[in-house]
Amino acid sequence: MTKKVKNKCAIIGDGIAANILCFYLKKICPELTLSQFFEDSFYPNSSIRSTAIVASRNAQAMSTLGDYLVRSFEEVKNFLIFNESLFRDSIEWVLHREIGNGDNFFKRFPETKESKLGFEYQEQAIMFYPERFLESLQTSHQATRVVKLIKSYDDLSEFDYIFDCTSHYKKFLNKEETYKTVSGSYFLSEADFDKSFSISYFHNNIIYRKKTKELIIGSTSGESEFYVDDFISLKKIYNRCKEVLELPRMESFRLISAKRQKYSKRLPHWGRVSDGLFTNGGYYKNGYQFAFLAAKELSDELRLILDKDRIES
Ligand SMILES: Cc1cc2nc3c(=O)[nH]c(=O)nc-3n(C[C@H](O)[C@H](O)[C@H](O)COP(=O)(O)OP(=O)(O)OC[C@H]3O[C@@H](n4cnc5c(N)ncnc54)[C@H](O)[C@@H]3O)c2cc1C
């Protein structure tokens, strides 16, 4: 008897995890029909509120997290080289300057130069324009987009494969989850500088996106709720960043805040959970870095399953 062809695939989410995954699935498993489910008016995504800078920052494969970061950085670079023409308006290579001092700094960045502001390490980094990048992905992968709040995986029982890319909302679908929800916040203002840049000044970040004239000062990490402490910290960051460059008035900035999913040791979690269910998340502070490698590995895994099914049918 011939086996039923399994090619219906549901992806839950509309952030970087889900959209990059749709892009890779379409390339690696072209026989699939992709349907993407999300409900951003109720469960807002973090991906468009992200500072979205990806740099190697001298990550070394000396720990599991370091290994993920190094391999992920390679995958992002490969992706952008192969797909350069599609994302010209939504990414930019910029000079990232890491300025600091102290033992930990020198351990992490052995090759620094002394500058007026402290010791400095420089490298090329990738700046994503989050909204534009996600839009470009959606245009390319062409998954059927469905605005719908998924209450249980059973809502998607007609699909052969489900990919959960729901980030910190995952506990509403799976009550046994053990991650923490951690907020992240920064100040955003319009500004006019010559070119884009990214500076980390004693852990305070200053990012300028020339194409959209957005200046970002931040960022803070807090509990799942947003506290007045975060606001006080951001004001301190603002004052500290004034040592590096002239900033617009404090009143011109508005606060941007979003939530992230954090597992133990900041490790991402992706892979097959059960027969047709896959998970993809736990990106915490590195969503734009991890999402590409996750999408590649998940798509390769599904490719093997589809090939095995085809041989057996
Ligand atoms: C302030 C800040 C700064 C950051 N800076 C960086 C950085 O510089 N570099 C970097 O790499 N990363 C950075 N990150 C981290 C990165 O932005 C996140 O890790 C990433 O955006 C998470 O992507 P995601 O797709 O997993 O989740 P999200 O973008 O949060 O998307 C989750 C999606 O799931 C949908 N959803 C959830 N549950 C359901 C349901 N039941 N039914 C239907 N839809 C559902 C939501 O509607 C949403 O679309 C930053 C994050 C923040 C907050």
The ligand as a MOL file (V3000), in Angstrom:
LIG
                    3D

  0  0  0     0  0            999 V3000
M  V30 BEGIN CTAB
M  V30 COUNTS 53 58 0 0 0
M  V30 BEGIN ATOM
M  V30 1 C 16.0140 45.0630 23.4910 0
M  V30 2 C 16.5070 43.8650 22.7230 0
M  V30 3 C 17.7290 43.9200 22.0590 0
M  V30 4 C 18.1940 42.8100 21.3410 0
M  V30 5 N 19.3810 42.9000 20.6660 0
M  V30 6 C 19.8140 41.8410 19.9230 0
M  V30 7 C 20.9960 41.9470 19.1370 0
M  V30 8 O 21.6420 43.0070 19.0720 0
M  V30 9 N 21.3820 40.8670 18.4130 0
M  V30 10 C 20.6810 39.6900 18.4100 0
M  V30 11 O 21.0750 38.7370 17.7240 0
M  V30 12 N 19.5530 39.5680 19.1690 0
M  V30 13 C 19.1210 40.6070 19.9160 0
M  V30 14 N 17.9730 40.5100 20.6660 0
M  V30 15 C 17.3180 39.2050 20.7660 0
M  V30 16 C 16.4000 38.9170 19.5960 0
M  V30 17 O 15.7100 40.0830 19.2030 0
M  V30 18 C 15.4030 37.8270 20.0180 0
M  V30 19 O 16.1250 36.7080 20.4970 0
M  V30 20 C 14.5600 37.3960 18.8310 0
M  V30 21 O 13.9040 38.5110 18.2760 0
M  V30 22 C 13.5570 36.3240 19.2230 0
M  V30 23 O 12.9120 35.9590 18.0200 0
M  V30 24 P 11.7510 34.9080 17.9700 0
M  V30 25 O 11.3170 34.8100 16.5550 0
M  V30 26 O 12.1740 33.6660 18.6780 0
M  V30 27 O 10.5640 35.5130 18.8770 0
M  V30 28 P 9.5390 36.8090 18.6310 0
M  V30 29 O 10.2040 37.7400 17.7040 0
M  V30 30 O 9.1930 37.2570 19.9650 0
M  V30 31 O 8.3310 36.1180 17.8830 0
M  V30 32 C 7.4250 35.2640 18.5370 0
M  V30 33 C 6.2180 35.1320 17.6180 0
M  V30 34 O 5.3680 34.0720 18.0570 0
M  V30 35 C 4.0050 34.4590 17.9030 0
M  V30 36 N 3.2160 33.6260 18.8200 0
M  V30 37 C 3.5480 33.2450 20.0750 0
M  V30 38 N 2.6200 32.4040 20.5760 0
M  V30 39 C 1.6810 32.2630 19.6170 0
M  V30 40 C 0.4680 31.5220 19.5300 0
M  V30 41 N 0.0600 30.7350 20.5250 0
M  V30 42 N -0.2750 31.6070 18.3970 0
M  V30 43 C 0.1480 32.3710 17.3510 0
M  V30 44 N 1.2930 33.0980 17.3840 0
M  V30 45 C 2.0560 33.0490 18.4980 0
M  V30 46 C 4.0040 35.9460 18.2360 0
M  V30 47 O 2.8520 36.5860 17.7260 0
M  V30 48 C 5.3130 36.3690 17.5390 0
M  V30 49 O 5.0610 36.6490 16.1810 0
M  V30 50 C 17.4460 41.6020 21.3400 0
M  V30 51 C 16.2190 41.5610 21.9840 0
M  V30 52 C 15.7290 42.6850 22.6560 0
M  V30 53 C 14.3970 42.6100 23.3100 0
M  V30 END ATOM
M  V30 BEGIN BOND
M  V30 1 1 1 2
M  V30 2 1 2 3
M  V30 3 2 2 52
M  V30 4 2 3 4
M  V30 5 1 4 5
M  V30 6 1 4 50
M  V30 7 2 5 6
M  V30 8 1 6 7
M  V30 9 1 6 13
M  V30 10 2 7 8
M  V30 11 1 7 9
M  V30 12 1 9 10
M  V30 13 2 10 11
M  V30 14 1 10 12
M  V30 15 2 12 13
M  V30 16 1 13 14
M  V30 17 1 14 15
M  V30 18 1 14 50
M  V30 19 1 15 16
M  V30 20 1 16 17
M  V30 21 1 16 18
M  V30 22 1 18 19
M  V30 23 1 18 20
M  V30 24 1 20 21
M  V30 25 1 20 22
M  V30 26 1 22 23
M  V30 27 1 23 24
M  V30 28 2 24 25
M  V30 29 1 24 26
M  V30 30 1 24 27
M  V30 31 1 27 28
M  V30 32 2 28 29
M  V30 33 1 28 30
M  V30 34 1 28 31
M  V30 35 1 31 32
M  V30 36 1 32 33
M  V30 37 1 33 34
M  V30 38 1 33 48
M  V30 39 1 34 35
M  V30 40 1 35 36
M  V30 41 1 35 46
M  V30 42 1 36 37
M  V30 43 1 36 45
M  V30 44 2 37 38
M  V30 45 1 38 39
M  V30 46 1 39 40
M  V30 47 2 39 45
M  V30 48 1 40 41
M  V30 49 2 40 42
M  V30 50 1 42 43
M  V30 51 2 43 44
M  V30 52 1 44 45
M  V30 53 1 46 47
M  V30 54 1 46 48
M  V30 55 1 48 49
M  V30 56 2 50 51
M  V30 57 1 51 52
M  V30 58 1 52 53
M  V30 END BOND
M  V30 END CTAB
M  END
